[in-house]
């Protein structure tokens, strides 16, 4: 009986891990980043949104530090760009806002291209 139970647990284990990849916390971070990006594109609360974005990048860095040095490095680049955006917004520096926004977009794109795999029209998994 124990052998059957062990086989059943092992057989189900990959699907249990797959259901957790990405974790609910990671999904929440990405949704928040999307919302913050939308505000920034619309010019709404740019400084505050950029500061929050930097804080979320910092949280995400901890996740990637356990999985991928490149992913962790990319999130640090995102933090730097988000802080530069906040500084530019506080100063009313439109060129700085544009440059930092472009850098953030590149950071997101780089990570998504390397680590995001579409598994359905509404779901992604982390590679």
Rosetta blueprint (number, residue, H / E / L):
1 X L
2 X H
3 X H
4 X H
5 X H
6 X H
7 X H
8 X H
9 X H
10 X H
11 X H
12 X H
13 X H
14 X H
15 X H
16 X H
17 X H
18 X H
19 X H
20 X L
21 X L
22 X L
23 X L
24 X H
25 X H
26 X H
27 X H
28 X H
29 X H
30 X H
31 X H
32 X H
33 X H
34 X H
35 X H
36 X H
37 X H
38 X H
39 X H
40 X H
41 X H
42 X H
43 X L
44 X L
45 X L
46 X H
47 X H
48 X H
49 X H
50 X H
51 X H
52 X H
53 X H
54 X H
55 X H
56 X H
57 X H
58 X H
59 X H
60 X H
61 X H
62 X H
63 X H
64 X H
65 X H
66 X L
67 X L
68 X L
69 X H
70 X H
71 X H
72 X H
73 X H
74 X H
75 X H
76 X H
77 X H
78 X H
79 X H
80 X H
81 X H
82 X H
83 X H
84 X H
85 X H
86 X H
87 X H
88 X H
89 X H
90 X H
91 X H
92 X L
93 X L
94 X H
95 X H
96 X H
97 X H
98 X H
99 X H
100 X H
101 X H
102 X H
103 X H
104 X H
105 X H
106 X H
107 X H
108 X H
109 X H
110 X H
111 X H
112 X H
113 X H
114 X H
115 X H
116 X E
117 X E
118 X E
119 X L
120 X L
121 X L
122 X L
123 X L
124 X E
125 X E
126 X E
127 X L
